[in-house]
């Protein structure tokens, strides 16, 4: 039976039992979503997709709302055999329809998807810088930084949510709880007076240890946080860095990171990105904005 003759079911919301199918769809295009990552996505937002008549998932897209003012779209995938049928547009529109028309929606686009998003009303406003590292080179000790970096405790959550909101531009408490539960390591930065002034997470994926979110008062402290998260890991690392952090990017270059791409941040229903305080040095992952 040719692909054109295959029947595609109605677009549906995908649930926990669909995770193996989503992993298979991800693998089919060379992406590395695993069970833990998809669980975090589903716990924080919604995932939609098309299935063919055999029940195989052939498209997907996820939307993660942060309150009522902002949402992020990601995991937009269409199986190679089903491209050219408008499935990517339909599943993305399903995500958009799940939030208010006043909600700012952001996404980080692939080269293949950029023109489709533009036709749907998204516009490019900035970019992120994707860095990978095969062999991390620890930084020299910086004793001049009078801060303490320690494991995040349950009672630290409220302060972390607040500093994350100021850095990211929207409150995302539910997502942070889910991401901290998923994390290999969760650290906070404390000033001499005991206040939390930054935090960082590491997420162990099938290929990379993902570093992010990284929130810090300056690039020196962000670099020290990265060193704490990366130094005990034997394997590949990844971090996605917002634009405007050139000093930080210069530092991680010296630690063995290599910039591999610079995808655009696109938004809809707004003329500009959320207001941020320039303390965000690494995003959680491209799907989460």
C-alpha positions in Angstrom: 0.0 0.0 0.0 1.4 3.4 -0.9 1.8 6.1 1.6 -0.8 8.2 -0.1 -3.4 5.5 0.4 -2.7 5.1 4.2 -5.5 6.4 6.4 -4.5 8.9 9.1 -6.8 9.1 12.2 -8.1 12.2 13.7 -5.6 14.4 15.6 -5.6 13.3 19.2 -4.0 14.2 22.5 -1.3 11.7 23.3 -1.0 10.0 26.7 1.5 8.1 28.8 0.9 4.9 27.0 1.9 6.6 23.8 5.4 7.4 25.0 7.1 4.4 23.3 5.5 5.5 20.0 6.8 9.1 20.6 10.3 7.8 21.3 10.2 5.8 18.0 9.0 8.9 16.1 11.8 10.9 17.7 14.4 8.3 16.8 13.2 8.2 13.2 14.4 11.8 12.6 17.6 11.5 14.7 16.3 13.2 17.9 16.9 11.8 21.4 13.7 12.1 23.4 13.5 9.5 26.1 10.8 8.3 28.6 11.9 10.7 31.3 11.9 13.7 29.0 8.5 13.0 27.5 7.1 12.4 31.0 8.3 15.8 32.0 6.7 17.3 28.9 3.4 15.6 29.5 3.3 16.5 33.2 4.0 20.1 32.4 1.8 20.5 29.3 0.1 18.6 26.5 1.2 16.5 23.5 -0.8 16.0 20.4 -0.3 13.8 17.3 -1.7 11.9 14.3 -1.8 8.1 14.2 -2.1 6.0 11.1 -4.7 3.2 10.9 -2.3 0.7 12.5 -2.0 3.0 15.5 1.5 4.2 14.8 2.2 7.8 15.7 3.2 9.7 12.6 3.2 13.3 13.9 3.6 15.1 17.2 3.8 18.6 18.8 3.8 19.7 22.5 2.8 22.9 24.2 3.9 23.8 27.7 1.9 26.7 29.2 3.5 29.0 31.8 0.4 30.6 33.5 -1.9 32.3 31.1 0.5 34.8 29.5 3.1 32.5 27.9 3.5 29.1 26.3 6.2 27.2 24.5 5.8 24.8 21.6 8.2 22.0 20.8 8.7 18.4 19.8 7.1 19.2 16.4 7.9 16.0 14.4 6.4 14.5 11.2 7.5 11.0 10.1 9.4 11.1 6.9 6.8 8.9 5.1 4.0 11.3 6.0 5.5 14.7 5.1 3.9 17.0 2.6 0.4 16.3 3.9 0.1 19.3 6.2 0.4 17.3 9.4 3.0 19.6 10.9 0.8 22.6 10.5 -2.3 20.8 11.8 -0.6 19.5 14.9 1.0 22.9 15.6 -2.4 24.6 15.2 -3.9 22.1 17.7 -1.3 23.3 20.2 -2.2 26.9 19.5 -5.9 26.2 19.8 -5.3 24.8 23.3 -4.4 28.2 24.8 -6.0 31.6 24.8 -5.6 33.7 21.6 -4.0 36.4 23.8 -1.2 34.0 25.1 2.2 34.7 23.7 3.5 31.5 22.2 7.2 30.9 21.6 9.2 28.2 19.9 12.8 27.5 18.8 12.6 26.6 15.1 14.5 24.1 13.0 15.6 25.2 9.5 12.9 22.9 8.1 10.1 24.3 10.1 10.9 28.0 10.0 8.9 28.8 6.8 5.9 26.9 8.1 5.9 28.9 11.4 6.3 32.1 9.5 3.2 31.3 7.5 1.3 30.6 10.7 2.1 34.1 12.1 5.3 33.5 14.0 8.2 35.9 13.7 11.9 35.6 14.6 12.9 37.8 17.5 16.2 36.3 18.8 18.2 33.0 18.8 19.8 30.5 21.1 23.3 29.1 20.7 23.6 25.3 20.9 26.9 24.0 22.3 28.2 20.5 22.6 31.2 19.1 24.4 32.9 15.7 24.1 35.6 16.3 26.7 35.1 18.9 29.4 38.1 20.8 30.6 37.5 21.9 34.3 37.9 25.6 34.9 40.6 27.0 37.2 39.4 27.7 40.7 38.0 31.2 41.2 38.4 31.9 44.9 37.4 35.6 44.4 33.7 34.6 44.0 32.2 34.7 47.5 29.4 32.4 46.9 28.3 28.9 48.0 27.0 26.3 45.6 25.1 23.5 47.3 22.4 20.9 46.5 18.9 22.3 46.1 16.6 21.4 49.0 12.8 21.2 49.0 12.5 24.4 51.1 14.5 26.3 48.4 11.8 25.9 45.8 9.9 29.1 46.4 13.1 31.2 46.0 14.1 29.2 42.9 10.7 29.8 41.3 11.0 33.6 42.0 14.5 34.0 40.5 13.6 31.8 37.6 10.6 34.0 36.9 12.7 37.1 36.8 15.3 35.4 34.5 12.9 33.6 32.2 10.1 36.1 32.1 7.2 34.0 33.4 6.4 31.8 36.4 6.8 28.1 35.7 6.5 26.5 39.1 4.8 23.3 37.8 7.5 22.8 35.1 10.3 23.4 37.6 9.0 20.9 40.1 8.8 18.3 37.3 12.3 19.2 36.0 13.9 19.0 39.4 12.4 15.6 39.9 13.9 14.5 36.6 17.3 16.1 37.2 20.5 14.2 37.9 21.7 17.1 40.0 20.1 20.3 41.2 22.2 23.1 42.7 21.6 26.5 44.1 24.0 29.5 44.5 23.9 31.2 47.9 25.3 34.7 48.6 27.2 35.3 51.9 23.9 36.4 53.6 22.3 33.1 52.7 20.0 34.2 49.9 19.6 32.1 46.8 20.9 34.1 43.8 21.0 31.4 41.2 20.4 27.8 40.4 21.3 25.1 37.9 20.1 21.6 36.8 21.6 18.8 34.9 19.5 16.3 33.0 20.9 13.0 31.9 19.6 12.1 28.4 20.4 9.1 26.1 23.3 11.0 24.5 24.1 14.2 26.5 24.1 15.5 30.0 22.0 18.6 29.4 22.9 21.7 31.5 20.0 24.0 32.2 18.3 26.0 33.3 21.3 28.0 34.4 20.4 31.2 36.3 23.2 33.3 37.9 23.9 36.9 38.7 26.9 37.1 36.3 28.9 35.0 33.9 31.7 34.2 36.4 29.2 32.6 38.7 27.4 30.9 35.9 30.7 29.4 34.8 31.4 28.1 38.3 27.9 26.5 38.4 28.5 24.8 35.0 31.8 23.5 36.4 30.1 22.0 39.4 27.5 20.3 37.2 29.9 19.0 34.5 33.1 18.1 36.3 32.0 14.7 37.6 30.3 13.6 34.3 32.1 11.2 32.0 30.5 11.7 28.6 29.0 14.3 26.3 27.5 17.6 27.4 25.0 20.0 25.9 23.9 23.6 26.8 21.7 26.0 24.9 22.6 29.6 25.6 20.4 32.7 25.0 21.9 35.5 23.0 23.6 38.4 24.8 25.9 36.1 26.8 29.1 36.5 24.8 31.5 36.5 27.8 29.9 33.3 29.1 30.2 31.7 25.6 33.8 32.7 25.4 34.5 31.0 28.7 32.8 27.7 27.8 34.8 27.7 24.5 37.9 27.3 26.7 36.3 24.4 28.5 35.8 22.3 25.4 32.4 23.3 24.2 31.8 23.8 20.5 29.0 25.8 19.0 27.1 23.7 16.5 24.0 25.8 15.6 22.1 29.0 16.3 18.4 28.4 15.8 15.9 31.3 15.9 13.5 32.0 18.7 10.1 32.7 17.1 7.0 34.2 18.8 3.3 34.7 18.0 0.7 37.1 19.6 3.4 39.5 20.7 5.9 42.0 19.3 8.7 41.1 21.7 10.0 38.4 24.0 9.1 38.3 27.7 11.0 40.8 29.8 14.1 39.2 31.3 16.7 40.4 33.7 19.8 38.9 31.8 20.4 36.3 34.5 19.5 33.3 32.2 22.7 31.7 31.0 21.3 28.3 29.8 17.7 27.3 28.9 16.2 24.1 30.1 15.9 22.7 26.6 14.6 24.0 23.3 11.1 22.5 23.8 10.7 24.5 27.0 11.8 27.9 25.6 
